[in-house]
Amino acid sequence: MSERHSAQDRRRTREFDAFVAGAATRLLHVSTLLTAEPPTSNPRAQELLTAALARTYADWDRLRGDDPYDRTRRELAVRFARGAWRHHRWAAEGVLGRLTPQERLVLVLRLYEGVAEEQAATLLGIPPERVRAVCTRAVAVMRNSSSAPPSRLGVPTRLGTA
């Protein structure tokens, strides 16, 4: 019996390692955008991603067809929102730092990750109209906040042109 569990554990670890190898860079970028830390110094983003990946690994056998990337992104969003609520507002830098944590979360989900409005609303537990309003306000803040091109600010070009 323990040999069977050992083989299952090795398979699970290989599958998870392959997922992390393919998705970690993008997920770290998402986490860094959420925390609005500079990409070269992002300890909160790394901590947030590590916790989200640990939860995904713990739930790996129960994913049953769910996309592990979506699950990890959802865990990132929930952990970020919970942490932002507890700490009110993490110190953040750059253009994204001018946004509230909720604005950053909605903006990253909607414009960087391409999550549908309804999905974002369900994930965040708010009405789709609220997601739309927060996203519109966040884009306006970003447009009015800087005259520098988005790529110089560490913000993906898609965010700057939406």
C-alpha positions in Angstrom: 0.0 0.0 0.0 2.8 2.5 0.8 4.5 1.7 -2.5 1.3 2.7 -4.3 1.0 5.9 -2.3 4.6 6.6 -2.9 4.2 6.2 -6.7 1.1 8.5 -6.6 3.0 11.1 -4.6 5.9 11.0 -7.2 3.4 11.3 -10.1 1.6 14.2 -8.3 4.9 15.9 -7.7 6.0 15.5 -11.3 2.7 16.9 -12.6 2.8 19.8 -10.2 6.5 20.6 -11.0 5.6 20.6 -14.7 2.7 23.0 -14.1 5.0 25.3 -12.0 7.7 25.2 -14.7 5.2 26.4 -17.3 3.2 28.9 -15.3 5.3 30.3 -12.5 6.8 33.2 -14.4 3.4 34.5 -15.5 1.8 33.9 -12.1 4.7 35.8 -10.4 4.1 38.6 -12.8 0.4 38.6 -11.9 1.3 38.6 -8.2 3.8 41.4 -8.7 1.2 43.5 -10.5 -1.2 42.9 -7.6 1.3 44.0 -5.0 2.6 46.8 -7.2 6.1 46.0 -6.2 9.1 46.5 -8.6 9.8 43.3 -10.5 13.4 43.3 -9.2 12.3 43.5 -5.5 9.0 41.7 -4.9 9.0 39.8 -1.6 5.3 40.2 -1.0 4.5 39.0 -4.5 6.8 36.0 -4.0 5.2 35.2 -0.6 1.7 35.5 -2.1 2.6 33.2 -5.0 4.2 30.7 -2.7 1.1 30.5 -0.6 -1.2 30.2 -3.6 1.0 27.4 -5.1 1.1 25.6 -1.8 -2.7 25.6 -1.8 -2.9 24.4 -5.4 -0.4 21.6 -4.6 -2.5 20.6 -1.5 -5.6 20.4 -3.7 -3.9 18.8 -6.7 -5.6 15.5 -6.5 -9.0 17.2 -6.1 -8.7 19.4 -9.2 -10.6 16.9 -11.3 -10.4 18.6 -14.6 -10.1 22.1 -13.2 -7.4 24.2 -14.8 -4.6 24.5 -12.2 -3.6 27.9 -13.6 -7.2 29.2 -13.0 -7.2 27.7 -9.5 -3.9 29.3 -8.6 -4.9 32.6 -10.0 -8.1 32.5 -8.0 -6.1 31.7 -4.9 -3.8 34.6 -5.6 -6.7 36.9 -5.9 -8.4 35.7 -2.8 -5.2 35.9 -0.7 -4.4 39.3 -2.1 -7.9 40.7 -1.3 -7.8 39.2 2.2 -4.4 40.6 2.9 -5.3 44.0 1.5 -8.4 44.1 3.6 -6.5 43.2 6.8 -3.7 45.7 6.1 -6.0 48.2 4.5 -3.4 49.3 1.9 0.0 47.8 1.3 2.7 50.3 0.4 2.8 50.1 -3.4 5.0 51.8 -6.0 4.6 53.1 -9.5 1.4 53.8 -11.4 -0.3 50.6 -10.1 0.6 51.9 -6.6 -1.8 54.8 -7.1 -4.7 52.4 -7.4 -6.6 50.9 -4.4 -6.0 47.2 -3.9 -9.5 46.4 -5.3 -8.8 48.5 -8.4 -5.5 46.7 -8.9 -7.1 43.4 -8.5 -9.9 44.1 -10.9 -7.6 45.7 -13.5 -5.1 42.8 -13.4 -7.9 40.2 -13.6 -9.8 41.9 -16.4 -7.2 43.5 -18.6 -4.0 41.6 -17.9 -5.4 38.1 -17.3 -8.5 38.5 -19.6 -10.9 37.2 -17.0 -14.5 37.9 -18.1 -16.5 40.5 -16.1 -18.9 37.9 -14.8 -16.1 35.6 -13.7 -14.3 38.4 -11.9 -17.5 39.4 -10.2 -18.1 35.9 -9.0 -14.6 35.5 -7.8 -14.7 38.8 -5.9 -18.2 38.4 -4.7 -19.4 41.7 -6.1 -21.9 42.5 -8.9 -20.6 42.7 -12.5 -21.6 46.4 -12.6 -19.3 47.0 -9.7 -16.4 45.2 -11.6 -17.1 47.4 -14.6 -17.1 50.6 -12.6 -14.0 49.7 -10.7 -12.2 48.8 -13.9 -13.3 52.0 -15.6 -12.1 54.1 -12.7 -8.8 52.2 -12.5 -8.1 52.7 -16.2 -8.9 56.4 -15.8 -6.5 56.8 -12.9 -3.8 55.1 -14.8 -4.3 57.3 -17.9 -4.3 60.4 -15.8 -1.4 59.3 -13.6 1.5 59.2 -16.0 2.7 60.6 -19.2 5.4 57.9 -19.4 4.8 55.0 -21.7 3.3 52.0 -19.9 6.3 49.8 -20.8 8.6 52.1 -18.8 6.4 51.8 -15.8 6.6 48.0 -15.6 3.0 47.8 -16.8 2.2 45.6 -19.7 1.3 47.6 -22.8 -2.2 46.0 -22.9 -3.0 47.7 -19.6 -1.9 51.0 -20.8 -3.9 50.9 -24.0 -7.2 49.6 -22.6 
